[in-house]
Each structure stands twice: as C-alpha cells, then as structure tokens.
Amino acid sequence: MKAFGGIFILLISLQFFSCSGCAKQAPRLRSPERKIVDSLYKKQVGILKPELDSLCNLGFKERVDYAVDSIMDIRLQERKKRLGY
C-alpha cells in the first residue's frame, strides 16, 4: 500500500513539473524597443510620482498610529499572560 502511495505522489509531481514547462515565453525586446519602453515609463512615473507621494503622506500618520497601538496591545497581552491575569 505504501508503494502505491509513493508511486501516486511521483506521478502527480511528474505531471506538475512537465506542465510547468509548457508556458510561452515572453517576447524579447530589442534595444530600440527597450529605449521606447524606458522613456514611456519615465514619463508616466514623472507624472504619477508627486500624486502618489502626496497620497502616501496623507495617511502616513494614521498608519503609524495604528501599528503602534497594535504593537502596544500585543505587549500588554503578553505582560498579562506572564503575570497571570
């Protein structure tokens, strides 16, 4: 019975690995195409960066306060557990 289970697991793993090699590879970009993609990326990042940074800064204090509160709650629970409350 153990041999059957081992063979079954072997067959399943072989099928898994054989199917993982069937995916199509992404097309490779040539140098001129890379330059175009890079310039488009830099242009879009330049536009979006200030807006995304301001959105991040708006909620930063609230996220830090939440993290500190949760850490303090965990520490209080640990102290109570050690003291036997």
Rosetta blueprint (number, residue, H / E / L):
1 M L
2 K H
3 A H
4 F H
5 G H
6 G H
7 I H
8 F H
9 I H
10 L H
11 L H
12 I H
13 S H
14 L H
15 Q H
16 F H
17 F H
18 S H
19 C H
20 S H
21 G L
22 C L
23 A L
24 K L
25 Q L
26 A L
27 P L
28 R L
29 L L
30 R L
31 S H
32 P H
33 E H
34 R H
35 K H
36 I H
37 V H
38 D H
39 S H
40 L H
41 Y H
42 K H
43 K H
44 Q H
45 V H
46 G H
47 I H
48 L H
49 K H
50 P H
51 E H
52 L H
53 D H
54 S H
55 L H
56 C H
57 N H
58 L H
59 G H
60 F H
61 K H
62 E H
63 R H
64 V H
65 D H
66 Y H
67 A H
68 V H
69 D H
70 S H
71 I H
72 M H
73 D H
74 I H
75 R H
76 L H
77 Q H
78 E H
79 R H
80 K H
81 K H
82 R H
83 L H
84 G L
85 Y L
